Amino acid sequence: MTDQSQTPSQQTQTPSPTQPLGNDPAARNPDGSLKDPTQNSDGKTPPPTEQKTPESNKDEKKDQTPPGAPDKYEPFKLPDTIKLEGEQLASVETLFKGANLSQETAQKFVDYHVGELQKAVQAPTEAFNTMRDGWRKDVINDPTLGNGTELKPEVASTISKGLDALGDVGNKFREAMDQTGLGDHPAIVSAIFALTQRITEGTHVSGKGPSKEGQKASSAPTSAASAIYPHLPSSNR
């Protein structure tokens, strides 16, 4: 007999929400028992998920932060022709520290500055050398000075002899022309050639006949005064 005193809710058991419902084979183990819903498909319980605390997140972010300025920068790599020291170095390090630059980043800034500095220094020299090349071309193409390839041999010889005749002055003049580059200028070469021509080329000197006064016959010896001043009245006696 059935106890009629039980209520329908007491007679019917409600399955646990954590247990699978029905006779689905996928919900049972090979031995027929119900599977634990917290297990993986292979029947193993997965490891518990690691819960990160705010402190661990901070440490992880701290590890990912790039390094900043060191307590003291190592000597920067520079070409032998460039120096960075004294007050200039102190100012640069202060600037880098203020920007919190690491040693590696600071070296990149130094390398960039050195490269731009070298370009600025070399630019005037390259421009002047280009101008000198133009002067040399004008000289060898001048019909008086050159033959299209170089100075005419007679021009080079005349200038060399003229400067040699000046001795030490000529040597210093050559040195100054080489140092300044002005020795390549067409106007300078033309002027030197014109001047040295006057020094090295001799002129014809025509001879004159004997003095008429020296050919006069005199019975008396000529005084020193009459010899020096032949036109004095006393010299005509």
Secondary structure, 3 states (H helix, E strand, C coil): CCCCCCCHHHHCCCCCCCCCCCCCHHHECCCCCECCCCCCCCCCCCCCCCCCCHHHHHHHHHHHCCCCCCCCCCCCCCCCCCCCCHHHHHHHHHHHHHCCCCHHHHHHHHHHHHHHHHHHHHHHHHHHHHHHHHHHHHHHCCCCCECCCCECHHHHHHHHHHHHHCCHHHHHHHHHHHHHCHHHCHHHHHHHHHHHHHHHCCCCCCCCCCCCHHHCCCCCCCCHHHHHCCCCHHHHC
